């Protein structure tokens, strides 16, 4: 994947066929029903070997979330078994070229036309764009925050196309490209929830799934950074003894080890609360913040230890650094996480998505 820098369709499918995308899907639909902590471990272990494939699974989980929480009975029965078996790879598409992370600034539209909707516009930075089979797309059906609506758009829908996959700094093998809608006709039965539910679909996927999933990718990359650097310090000698025996090197290794332990505790604690249906918006923000920032700090320390050796591709440390930077922006940059945590400290938090979604899940469970 590093050599070709192209989208890895085959490995993405192979991973999906293991059933791992279905880790949070109920066993009723053929999933593992193992929850968010198990999901975190799966993403972490994949990202430890390949940040790109850890990112592929985390992006698929965003696609799972929208159907689990907002899909109707028919949509769940149709799509969740296919996702759990690896037959279908889902995505979530919210970001647009001109509005970026400002969700309410989106301009792509959907207009009702009989039993269908006609979609026009484009989405960018869509995880799994070029391997996805089912795109969860949030577009504008009216003005303001109540004017956003979500749809399930199949990859073969008339009027749907993909932009050319652009080369990127890291995560080679993972696709995060552009979706284009030109008079794209989508059945009204593919609408997720009611008209006006789009903001909830977008925010819940980002807040509850995106932040924890991206923390897991960072965690796997962070573990790989430690493993590679300790191996390098053991095998490389200076002054007649292993590099790791030098005091300043041990200090840097200690920093990496400490950061990794703290980051893992933050990630696991947040998803443990999520699994229990407890309020955890703040913990999810903090998990994403710590895991991203600590992985980047440790990557820099690792590059310093490797010195010139870290600049060449015969060792993977430069790849870990490049991959780690890709996790910074999605689901909110570190500044966004700090801003929201600051609002929480001041008692000005803008609601709790973990509360809202756990209530929704409880209602659905009681129906079943």
Secondary structure, 3 states (H helix, E strand, C coil): CCCCCCCCHHHHHHHHCCCHHHCCCCHHHCCCCCHHHHHHHHHHHHHHHCHHHHHHHHHHHHHHHHHHHHCCHHHHHHHHHHHHHCCCCEEEECCECCCECCHHHCCCEEEEECCEEEEEEEEEEEECCCCCCEEEEEEECCCCHHHEEEEEEECCCCCEEECCCCCCCCCCCCCEEEEEEEEEEEEHHHEECCCCCHHHHHHHHHHHHHHHHHHHHHHHHHHHHHHHHHHHHHHCEECCEEHHHCHHHHHHHHHHHHHHHHHHHHHHHHHHHHHCCCCCHHHHHHHHHHHHHHHHHHHHHHHHHHHHHHHCCCCCHHHHHHHHHCCCCCCCCHHHHHHHHHHHHCCCCCCCHHHHHHHHHHHHHHHC
